[in-house]
Amino acid sequence: MLVFLLMFVAIISKVKITRPQPAEEDNSEPTTAWTFRNPEMDTLMDELRTKKMALDKRENDLNLLAIRLKGEREQIEAITQSVTRIQQQFDSNIFHIQEAEIANIKKLIKTYAEMEPEQAANVLKAMDVDAAARILRFMKESQSTAILKAMSKNEVDARKAARILDRIRLSVVDPPTNSSAAKTTPTL
């Protein structure tokens, strides 16, 4: 036992026991949970602030875009309404013009029907092919046949009569009757 004690004292005497020194005193506030600073947390907070600012900017840009799109949509709707109104006016004007043209063609039909076929043929020869086709299309078949027969006396006039007949063939509208002329608007 004595040996043990001597060895113990020898070891202890060689080892210096140092007391822990208190850390450098910080003159700042004592460390608490709400004043604790963590560099990783600060970095994370900076990243979140940056992302929030980017999202706020994007939200602002989207709001501006929504306002611009709303304004453009209103302009498009106004233009669409204007075009619709103009289209309706145009359709109405076309309808009235077609009615007036049909009335004029009816008068011409009566005039050409009262003429001799040779006289009517001479007048139709001088006309445009489309105009002559419109008139002949609404005439009675017997009257138009007599006029075309009178028109076809020479080769040049026969070719014009053939072009007129071709236009009549390609026309879409049947000859109007007295009751249906006011109701329908043929394509002339």
VOPAGU-2260 file (C-alpha; in pm, 1 decimal, decimal comma):
REM VOPAGU-2260
SITE   aa  ch    i         X         Y         Z
SITE  MET   A    0       0,0       0,0       0,0
SITE  LEU   A    1     279,5     223,3      70,7
SITE  VAL   A    2     410,0     177,7    -277,8
SITE  PHE   A    3      73,5     270,0    -412,0
SITE  LEU   A    4      63,6     591,3    -216,9
SITE  LEU   A    5     411,0     689,1    -322,9
SITE  MET   A    6     329,5     629,7    -683,4
SITE  PHE   A    7       8,1     822,4    -654,8
SITE  VAL   A    8     179,4    1124,1    -503,4
SITE  ALA   A    9     456,4    1113,4    -761,2
SITE  ILE   A   10     208,0    1115,4   -1044,9
SITE  ILE   A   11       1,2    1388,3    -893,8
SITE  SER   A   12     294,5    1607,9    -826,0
SITE  LYS   A   13     401,8    1589,8   -1191,2
SITE  VAL   A   14      57,4    1668,5   -1323,7
SITE  LYS   A   15     -44,6    2025,4   -1298,0
SITE  ILE   A   16    -400,1    2077,1   -1230,7
SITE  THR   A   17    -525,6    2386,0   -1395,2
SITE  ARG   A   18    -849,4    2540,8   -1324,8
SITE  PRO   A   19   -1059,6    2641,7   -1618,9
SITE  GLN   A   20   -1028,7    3009,0   -1691,7
SITE  PRO   A   21   -1348,5    3196,3   -1736,3
SITE  ALA   A   22   -1411,3    3297,8   -2098,7
SITE  GLU   A   23   -1343,1    3647,9   -2196,3
SITE  GLU   A   24   -1619,2    3846,5   -2058,8
SITE  ASP   A   25   -1856,0    3983,6   -2316,7
SITE  ASN   A   26   -1989,2    4321,6   -2223,7
SITE  SER   A   27   -2300,9    4249,9   -2428,9
SITE  GLU   A   28   -2622,1    4112,7   -2302,5
SITE  PRO   A   29   -2628,5    3765,7   -2156,2
SITE  THR   A   30   -2706,6    3492,6   -2408,7
SITE  THR   A   31   -3068,8    3391,5   -2410,3
SITE  ALA   A   32   -3282,2    3200,3   -2657,9
SITE  TRP   A   33   -3409,6    3514,3   -2826,8
SITE  THR   A   34   -3068,4    3678,7   -2858,4
SITE  PHE   A   35   -2888,9    3368,5   -2976,9
SITE  ARG   A   36   -2718,3    3417,2   -3314,8
SITE  ASN   A   37   -2648,5    3134,4   -3551,8
SITE  PRO   A   38   -2463,6    3215,9   -3879,4
SITE  GLU   A   39   -2648,6    2940,9   -4069,2
SITE  MET   A   40   -2977,9    3083,8   -3950,1
SITE  ASP   A   41   -2871,7    3433,3   -4062,3
SITE  THR   A   42   -2782,4    3298,0   -4407,6
SITE  LEU   A   43   -3116,6    3118,6   -4429,5
SITE  MET   A   44   -3298,2    3437,4   -4325,3
SITE  ASP   A   45   -3111,8    3637,6   -4592,9
SITE  GLU   A   46   -3209,2    3382,5   -4856,7
SITE  LEU   A   47   -3571,7    3395,8   -4745,3
SITE  ARG   A   48   -3568,6    3777,4   -4758,3
SITE  THR   A   49   -3422,7    3766,4   -5110,6
SITE  LYS   A   50   -3685,1    3516,2   -5224,8
SITE  LYS   A   51   -3962,3    3721,3   -5064,3
SITE  MET   A   52   -3843,2    4035,3   -5244,2
SITE  ALA   A   53   -3833,0    3841,9   -5574,3
SITE  LEU   A   54   -4184,6    3708,4   -5511,9
SITE  ASP   A   55   -4310,2    4056,0   -5423,0
SITE  LYS   A   56   -4160,1    4193,7   -5744,9
SITE  ARG   A   57   -4313,8    3912,6   -5946,3
SITE  GLU   A   58   -4651,8    3967,5   -5781,1
SITE  ASN   A   59   -4628,0    4336,6   -5864,4
SITE  ASP   A   60   -4537,2    4255,3   -6226,0
SITE  LEU   A   61   -4829,5    4013,0   -6249,6
SITE  ASN   A   62   -5067,9    4272,8   -6108,3
SITE  LEU   A   63   -4946,8    4525,8   -6366,8
SITE  LEU   A   64   -4987,2    4265,7   -6640,3
SITE  ALA   A   65   -5339,7    4183,5   -6520,2
SITE  ILE   A   66   -5432,3    4552,4   -6531,9
SITE  ARG   A   67   -5286,6    4585,9   -6883,1
SITE  LEU   A   68   -5466,4    4271,0   -7001,8
SITE  LYS   A   69   -5794,6    4395,5   -6856,2
SITE  GLY   A   70   -5756,2    4722,4   -7045,8
SITE  GLU   A   71   -5669,2    4542,3   -7367,9
SITE  ARG   A   72   -5963,2    4303,9   -7321,2
SITE  GLU   A   73   -6196,4    4602,1   -7282,6
SITE  GLN   A   74   -6053,0    4755,7   -7599,5
SITE  ILE   A   75   -6098,9    4428,1   -7787,7
SITE  GLU   A   76   -6458,6    4400,1   -7667,4
SITE  ALA   A   77   -6527,0    4759,7   -7775,4
SITE  ILE   A   78   -6373,6    4693,0   -8117,3
SITE  THR   A   79   -6567,8    4366,8   -8149,7
SITE  GLN   A   80   -6892,9    4545,5   -8070,8
SITE  SER   A   81   -6806,5    4816,8   -8320,1
SITE  VAL   A   82   -6725,9    4560,3   -8590,0
SITE  THR   A   83   -7049,9    4374,5   -8514,5
SITE  ARG   A   84   -7248,4    4697,2   -8542,2
SITE  ILE   A   85   -7075,7    4787,4   -8871,3
SITE  GLN   A   86   -7136,7    4433,2   -9002,6
SITE  GLN   A   87   -7507,0    4461,3   -8918,1
SITE  GLN   A   88   -7525,1    4798,2   -9093,7
SITE  PHE   A   89   -7341,8    4654,4   -9391,7
SITE  ASP   A   90   -7575,9    4354,0   -9408,2
SITE  SER   A   91   -7875,2    4585,1   -9384,2
SITE  ASN   A   92   -7737,9    4805,6   -9662,4
SITE  ILE   A   93   -7667,3    4501,7   -9881,6
SITE  PHE   A   94   -8022,3    4377,5   -9822,0
SITE  HIS   A   95   -8166,6    4715,5   -9923,2
SITE  ILE   A   96   -7940,1    4737,2  -10228,1
SITE  GLN   A   97   -8039,7    4387,0  -10337,1
SITE  GLU   A   98   -8407,6    4471,7  -10294,6
SITE  ALA   A   99   -8360,2    4789,0  -10501,6
SITE  GLU   A  100   -8168,7    4597,4  -10767,3
SITE  ILE   A  101   -8441,1    4332,2  -10785,7
SITE  ALA   A  102   -8702,4    4604,0  -10827,6
SITE  ASN   A  103   -8492,8    4764,1  -11102,4
SITE  ILE   A  104   -8440,0    4430,0  -11275,6
SITE  LYS   A  105   -8815,6    4364,3  -11266,7
SITE  LYS   A  106   -8873,6    4697,6  -11440,8
SITE  LEU   A  107   -8610,6    4613,2  -11700,4
SITE  ILE   A  108   -8762,5    4269,7  -11751,3
SITE  LYS   A  109   -9099,2    4428,9  -11825,9
SITE  THR   A  110   -8933,8    4674,1  -12063,4
SITE  TYR   A  111   -8740,2    4404,2  -12251,9
SITE  ALA   A  112   -9045,2    4177,9  -12257,8
SITE  GLU   A  113   -9244,1    4447,0  -12438,3
SITE  MET   A  114   -8967,5    4500,8  -12695,8
SITE  GLU   A  115   -8922,8    4294,0  -13006,6
SITE  PRO   A  116   -8665,1    4014,3  -12948,1
SITE  GLU   A  117   -8425,9    4166,2  -13209,0
SITE  GLN   A  118   -8435,9    4507,2  -13037,4
SITE  ALA   A  119   -8385,2    4355,3  -12690,9
SITE  ALA   A  120   -8099,6    4142,2  -12830,5
SITE  ASN   A  121   -7925,4    4453,9  -12969,1
SITE  VAL   A  122   -7947,8    4624,8  -12628,8
SITE  LEU   A  123   -7823,7    4315,1  -12440,9
SITE  LYS   A  124   -7530,2    4281,2  -12684,6
SITE  ALA   A  125   -7406,1    4620,8  -12569,0
SITE  MET   A  126   -7439,3    4525,7  -12200,2
SITE  ASP   A  127   -7194,7    4358,1  -11968,2
SITE  VAL   A  128   -7229,6    3977,4  -11960,8
SITE  ASP   A  129   -7318,3    3974,9  -11588,4
SITE  ALA   A  130   -7586,6    4242,8  -11624,8
SITE  ALA   A  131   -7739,6    4068,9  -11927,0
SITE  ALA   A  132   -7737,8    3737,4  -11739,0
SITE  ARG   A  133   -7920,5    3895,0  -11441,8
SITE  ILE   A  134   -8193,0    4029,7  -11667,1
SITE  LEU   A  135   -8237,2    3712,9  -11870,0
SITE  ARG   A  136   -8232,2    3495,4  -11558,2
SITE  PHE   A  137   -8552,7    3654,0  -11427,7
SITE  MET   A  138   -8736,5    3666,3  -11760,7
SITE  LYS   A  139   -8982,3    3404,4  -11868,1
SITE  GLU   A  140   -8810,9    3123,9  -12050,5
SITE  SER   A  141   -8994,8    3187,0  -12376,0
SITE  GLN   A  142   -8895,2    3556,7  -12376,1
SITE  SER   A  143   -8528,5    3492,5  -12295,9
SITE  THR   A  144   -8513,0    3217,6  -12558,0
SITE  ALA   A  145   -8643,1    3453,3  -12827,3
SITE  ILE   A  146   -8394,1    3724,6  -12728,2
SITE  LEU   A  147   -8099,2    3482,0  -12722,6
SITE  LYS   A  148   -8206,0    3339,2  -13059,5
SITE  ALA   A  149   -8210,0    3690,2  -13204,6
SITE  MET   A  150   -7873,0    3763,9  -13040,3
SITE  SER   A  151   -7704,5    3453,6  -13189,9
SITE  LYS   A  152   -7720,6    3553,1  -13555,2
SITE  ASN   A  153   -7343,8    3589,0  -13598,9
SITE  GLU   A  154   -7049,3    3408,9  -13441,4
SITE  VAL   A  155   -6928,0    3696,0  -13216,9
SITE  ASP   A  156   -7275,4    3757,4  -13074,9
SITE  ALA   A  157   -7329,8    3380,4  -13037,5
SITE  ARG   A  158   -7016,4    3362,7  -12818,7
SITE  LYS   A  159   -7150,2    3645,5  -12601,5
SITE  ALA   A  160   -7485,7    3465,4  -12575,8
SITE  ALA   A  161   -7297,8    3151,8  -12469,8
SITE  ARG   A  162   -7114,6    3347,4  -12197,0
SITE  ILE   A  163   -7448,0    3491,9  -12079,5
SITE  LEU   A  164   -7600,5    3142,9  -12068,8
SITE  ASP   A  165   -7299,1    3016,2  -11876,9
SITE  ARG   A  166   -7347,7    3291,5  -11616,7
SITE  ILE   A  167   -7715,6    3204,6  -11591,3
SITE  ARG   A  168   -7621,6    2837,9  -11546,8
SITE  LEU   A  169   -7386,2    2924,6  -11262,8
SITE  SER   A  170   -7638,8    3148,2  -11087,8
SITE  VAL   A  171   -7782,9    3025,8  -10759,8
SITE  VAL   A  172   -8123,1    3190,0  -10744,5
SITE  ASP   A  173   -8444,7    3077,6  -10906,0
SITE  PRO   A  174   -8646,8    3348,1  -11081,3
SITE  PRO   A  175   -8852,0    3539,8  -10821,7
SITE  THR   A  176   -9227,6    3522,9  -10820,8
SITE  ASN   A  177   -9441,9    3818,9  -10717,9
SITE  SER   A  178   -9496,1    3695,5  -10359,3
SITE  SER   A  179   -9149,1    3555,4  -10295,2
SITE  ALA   A  180   -8950,1    3844,7  -10446,1
SITE  ALA   A  181   -9002,8    4060,1  -10139,7
SITE  LYS   A  182   -8926,2    3774,3   -9901,3
SITE  THR   A  183   -8600,7    3641,5  -10051,1
SITE  THR   A  184   -8279,0    3818,4  -10132,3
SITE  PRO   A  185   -8119,2    3642,6  -10426,0
SITE  THR   A  186   -7750,8    3661,5  -10501,6
SITE  LEU   A  187   -7726,4    3867,1  -10812,8
